[in-house]
Amino acid sequence: MNDKLNTLKITIPYSYAKTSVPVNWSDISLAISNSIFDPDAAIEHAVNEVEKRDFVPQSVLELALLSLDDVSIFAISQHLNTLTETVSKQELNQSKTKLLYLLLKWVYDNKEQYCDPLGVVECIYDDFGFPESIVDFVRYMPMQGLDLGSTERNLRRLYSRWKRFLDDQHVFW
């Protein structure tokens, strides 16, 4: 696991992800390789695919039949490598952006579990190569707009911008 996109080791349950965005094999692979999803997310996704489709590729069926108790991460990775070959280039390019959204959404929805949620945003901003799309709610970046007169009001504005980003992304995905 390389964890380049997840230095804080934030793990998101597959069940949360699949209700937040349409998840594909590229997303699963990238998320597992960065410890954002546990490896069993691949099996859960395969089971989900089998349940909702009349026909699935053999590799999806084989993956759905696996159990983490009797299979290695290597076996899951082999299936994922095969399955990511079927994903379009557009979906491959979107996976990183989708995971950025998922991490930010997870932290926002669970902000009471973090002593410094905006500090987590700063780490995610760094991990993802300083994406321009979230600069408006990165605390150490130059403030967009006038100073609101108090730290508390300025922080509320950052949280409001974070929420607006999540709402916009929700509509996009």
LINPE-V183211 format. One line per field, one symbol per residue. phi: phi as a letter, one per 20 degrees, with the letter a starting at -180 (. if undefined). psi: psi as a letter, one per 40 degrees, with the letter a starting at -180 (. if undefined). burial: b if it has 24 or more other C-alpha atoms within 12 Angstrom, else e. A space follows every 10 residues. Layout:
phi=???
psi=???
burial=???
This chain:
phi=.elfebfelf ddfggfffee bfecfffgff fffdledfgf fffgfffgff fdcfccggff ffffefcffc beffffffff fffffeefff fffegffffg gffffgfffc gfedfbgfff gfffgfgeml fgfdgfcege fgfeoffenb fffffgffff ffffgffffg fff
psi=hdedegdefh hhiddddded ihhidddddd ddeefdiide dddddddddd deidhiiddd ddddeihddf iidddddddd dddedehidd dddedddddd dddddddddf deehdgdddd dddddddeff hdeedefhde ihhhiiheei dddddddddd dddddddddd dd.
burial=eeebbbebbb bbbbeebbeb bbbbbbbbbb bbbbbbbbbb bbbbbbbbbe eeeeeeeebb bbbbbbeeee eebeebbebb bebbeeeeee ebebbbbbbb bbbbbbbbee eeeeeebbeb bbbbbebbee eeebbbbbbe eeeeeeeeee eeebbebbbe bbbebbeeee eee
